[in-house]
Amino acid sequence: GAGVSQSPSNKVTEKGKDVELRCDPISGHTALYWYRQSLGQGLEFLIYFQGNSAPDKSGLPSDRFSAERTGGSVSTLTIQRTQQEDSAVYLCASSHGLAGNNEQFFGPGTRLTVL
Amino acid sequence: AQKVTQAQTEISVVEKEDVTLDCVYETRDTTYYLFWYKQPPSGELVFLIRRNSFDEQNEISGRYSWNFQKSTSSFNFTITASQVVDSAVYFCALSEMEGGGADGLTFGKGTHLIIQP
């Protein structure tokens, strides 16, 4: 597609439920990033993929968060046993390759609300 | 660790005024990249500019200009003759190279710019 797409655009869930957020990066982009945007914390980096590999998962807020990427393309961010503090907009970005000298293109985000 | 500070939480100006958004960064790396992104009310982050740490030349693109000064660790953004469509939240961001670029972008808290007609 022309840009990064994310689904769903909005997700409302009950506390304790699991959720899956999906990101389709720009075709040909090898690097994929997940960020979280919330009122209190601003924009936080969560995790990065180069191909299917995530070399550093330390940015994930807790062990309830996991992410995977298959086929070097689509990525899913899974949050287990959601808590109210997980409510935020989850943004995905992709870029041509490694390193900060590549512009990251952002998707529209998934707004997650945990009741 | 890296840090980006945007001290101005919100700025409100009248259309056609010039406005400068401040960005101060901290990093121990000698090689790094700085970015500005715009987030309009629609929510999608739009890339505006990337600057590497070895290039201190100011950049101008239409009504936008950027002033990078390593001596003060600042990367300020000026909009000349502001327009209502410039209303958005603007984020300054930093990426360090030492980690192979695997750390993602470190963003400032953003400056909410309001251009009044």
Interface residues (C-beta under 8 A of the other chain):
Chain A: Y33 Y35 G42 L43 E44 F45 L46 I47 Y48 Q50 P55 D56 G59 V89 L91 A93 L98 A99 G100 N101 N102 E103 Q104 F105 F106 G107 P108 G109
Chain B: Y32 Y33 F35 Y37 S42 G43 E44 L45 V46 F47 R50 N52 F91 A93 L94 S95 E96 M97 G99 G100 G101 A102 D103 G104 L105 T106 F107 G108 K109 G110
